[in-house]
Amino acid sequence: LDPRTGDVRALVDGREYEKGSFNRVLRAHRQPGSAFKPFVYAAALASGMSPASPVDDDPITVELAGRDWEPRNFGDEYLGRTTLRRALTKSANAATIRVSQAVGLGRVVETAKRAGVASPLGTQPSLALGAYEVTPLELVTAYAPFANGGAAVAPRLVTRIAAMDGTVLWESAPRRTPVMDPRDAFLLTSMLQSVVAEGTGRAVRDWGVRDAVAGKTGTTNGGTDVWFVGYT
């Protein structure tokens, strides 16, 4: 997706259309896992925090529906006292939960919705770790404000319809809506570049990509869904 216009440049909906016409890009609702975390940190930046703001990444227990929920970091490895930048770089679950509590889950939902997530989002603590389902197109679209200086865009699959003689019968224009402070978009992009440079997204480098890339990985329980959403 072109983050400036919302134009869909490429779309792969499945392996073979003949074996099933279900369009996964548009219709598959899947948990984004940690690929949802940038919205938590975007909300934090909007609330006045910075990439250098301190946060504790230690084991945490949250009461959830009358029961204790203990989200764990991958490999049970914790960073201790760290910064927002490093917490996102290393995709630290415990730190992210604390950040979401500090800014409020309602603000995280609002941030994601304004960016382009249309699917229902609740305010359970697991929201911060990507427990609520979205479609691939929604998630990619919602990353666009990070890449373009803070404007939400509407995805466009068709730009115009013309008759055989070239007469334009219908035409659409890009729709852009400011949803983020450009300074916050710049800072979040810098944080997401750290994810690729030295964090969970560094595998991108193994594929030969050398230029600056910003992005975030996401993995759900058991590797059921594995994501990378990024931009240059």
C-alpha positions in Angstrom: 0.0 0.0 0.0 1.3 3.5 -0.9 1.1 5.3 2.4 0.8 8.7 0.7 -2.3 7.9 -1.3 -3.7 4.6 0.1 -3.3 3.0 -3.4 -3.0 -0.8 -3.1 0.1 -1.6 -5.1 0.0 -5.4 -4.7 -2.4 -7.9 -3.1 -1.9 -11.7 -2.7 -5.2 -13.1 -1.4 -4.2 -16.8 -1.3 -2.1 -19.5 -2.9 -4.5 -20.6 -5.7 -7.8 -19.0 -6.5 -9.2 -22.1 -8.1 -8.9 -24.0 -4.8 -10.7 -21.4 -2.8 -11.8 -17.8 -3.5 -11.6 -16.6 0.1 -9.6 -13.3 0.0 -7.4 -13.4 3.0 -6.2 -9.8 2.6 -9.7 -8.4 2.8 -11.6 -10.9 4.9 -9.3 -13.0 7.1 -9.6 -11.7 10.7 -6.4 -12.8 12.5 -4.7 -11.8 15.8 -1.9 -9.4 15.0 0.1 -10.3 18.1 3.0 -7.9 18.7 2.4 -6.2 15.3 -0.2 -4.3 17.2 2.2 -2.8 19.7 3.1 0.3 17.7 -0.3 1.7 18.5 0.4 1.3 22.2 3.6 3.3 21.8 2.0 5.8 19.4 -0.5 6.5 22.2 2.3 6.9 24.7 4.1 9.4 22.5 0.8 11.4 22.1 0.5 11.4 25.9 3.8 13.2 26.3 6.2 10.3 26.6 9.3 10.0 24.5 11.4 7.0 23.2 13.8 7.7 26.1 11.0 7.5 28.8 11.7 4.8 31.4 9.5 1.7 31.8 9.9 -1.4 33.9 10.1 -4.7 32.1 9.8 -7.2 34.9 7.2 -10.0 35.4 3.7 -8.6 35.8 0.4 -9.9 37.0 -2.9 -8.3 35.9 -6.3 -9.2 37.2 -8.5 -10.3 34.3 -12.1 -11.3 34.7 -11.5 -12.2 38.4 -8.4 -14.2 37.6 -4.7 -13.5 37.5 -3.2 -13.1 34.0 0.6 -13.2 33.8 1.8 -12.2 30.3 5.4 -13.4 29.8 8.2 -12.2 27.6 9.5 -14.5 24.9 11.9 -17.0 26.5 11.1 -15.5 30.0 13.8 -12.9 29.4 13.3 -9.5 30.9 15.0 -6.2 30.4 14.5 -4.7 33.8 14.5 -0.9 33.9 14.6 0.2 30.2 13.3 2.7 27.7 10.2 2.8 25.5 12.5 2.5 22.4 14.3 -0.6 23.7 11.0 -2.2 25.0 9.5 -1.9 21.5 12.8 -3.0 19.8 12.8 -6.2 21.8 9.0 -6.6 21.8 8.9 -6.8 25.6 5.4 -7.9 26.6 5.6 -6.9 30.3 6.9 -3.4 29.5 4.2 -3.0 26.8 1.4 -3.9 29.3 2.8 -1.3 31.7 2.9 1.4 28.9 -0.7 0.6 28.0 -1.8 0.9 31.6 0.0 4.2 31.9 -1.7 5.8 28.9 -5.0 3.9 29.2 -6.4 1.2 27.0 -9.2 3.5 25.7 -6.5 5.8 24.3 -4.8 2.8 22.6 -8.1 1.8 21.0 -8.7 5.4 19.8 -5.2 5.6 18.4 -5.6 2.3 16.4 -9.1 3.3 15.2 -8.0 6.7 14.0 -5.1 5.2 12.2 -7.3 2.8 10.2 -8.3 -0.3 12.2 -12.0 -0.9 11.6 -12.5 -4.2 13.3 -14.0 -4.2 16.9 -11.4 -3.6 19.6 -12.1 -4.2 23.3 -10.3 -2.8 26.3 -9.1 -6.0 27.9 -5.4 -5.8 28.9 -4.5 -8.3 26.2 -5.4 -5.7 23.6 -1.8 -4.3 24.0 -0.4 -7.6 22.9 -2.6 -7.9 19.8 -5.3 -10.2 21.0 -8.1 -8.6 19.0 -8.4 -9.7 15.4 -7.8 -7.5 12.3 -7.5 -8.1 8.6 -4.1 -7.7 6.8 -5.4 -4.7 4.8 -6.6 -3.0 8.0 -3.2 -3.5 9.7 -1.2 -2.3 6.8 -3.5 0.7 6.3 -3.2 1.6 10.0 0.6 1.7 9.7 0.4 4.4 7.0 0.3 7.4 9.4 3.6 6.3 10.9 5.1 6.3 7.4 3.6 9.5 5.9 3.9 12.0 8.7 0.6 11.3 10.6 -2.2 11.1 8.1 -4.7 8.2 7.8 -5.5 7.1 4.3 -8.3 5.1 2.7 -7.2 2.1 0.8 -7.9 2.4 -3.0 -8.2 -0.6 -5.2 -9.7 1.3 -8.1 -8.7 4.8 -9.1 -10.9 5.4 -12.1 -13.3 3.8 -14.6 -13.2 4.8 -18.3 -15.1 3.9 -21.4 -13.4 2.3 -24.4 -13.0 5.7 -26.0 -11.2 7.0 -22.9 -14.1 9.0 -21.5 -13.7 9.0 -17.7 -16.9 7.7 -16.1 -15.8 7.7 -12.5 -12.7 8.8 -10.7 -11.6 8.8 -7.0 -9.2 11.0 -5.2 -6.9 10.1 -2.3 -8.4 10.7 1.1 -6.0 11.8 3.8 -7.0 12.7 7.4 -4.5 14.0 10.0 -4.5 11.7 13.0 -1.1 12.0 14.5 1.3 14.8 15.3 4.0 14.6 12.6 6.7 14.7 15.3 5.2 11.6 17.0 5.1 9.8 13.6 8.8 10.7 13.1 9.7 9.3 16.5 7.7 6.1 16.1 9.3 5.5 12.7 12.7 5.9 14.4 11.7 3.4 17.0 10.5 1.0 14.4 13.8 1.4 12.5 15.4 0.1 15.7 13.2 -3.0 15.6 14.7 -3.9 12.2 18.2 -2.7 13.0 18.7 -4.6 16.2 15.4 -6.1 17.4 12.8 -8.7 16.4 12.7 -7.5 12.8 16.4 -7.9 12.0 15.8 -11.0 10.0 14.8 -8.5 7.2 18.5 -7.9 6.8 19.1 -11.6 6.1 17.0 -11.1 3.0 19.4 -8.6 1.6 17.6 -5.4 2.5 20.2 -2.8 3.5 18.4 0.6 3.4 16.5 2.1 6.3 13.4 0.0 7.1 10.9 0.6 9.8 8.6 -2.3 10.9 7.3 -4.7 13.5 6.9 -8.4 13.8 4.0 -10.2 15.3 3.7 -13.9 16.4 0.6 -15.4 18.1 0.5 -18.4 20.3 2.1 -21.5 18.8 3.1 -19.5 15.7 -0.4 -19.8 14.4 0.0 -16.3 12.8 3.4 -14.7 11.9 3.5 -11.1 10.7 5.9 -8.5 9.5 4.5 -5.0 8.7 7.0 -2.5 7.6 7.9 0.4 5.3 10.8 2.2 3.8 
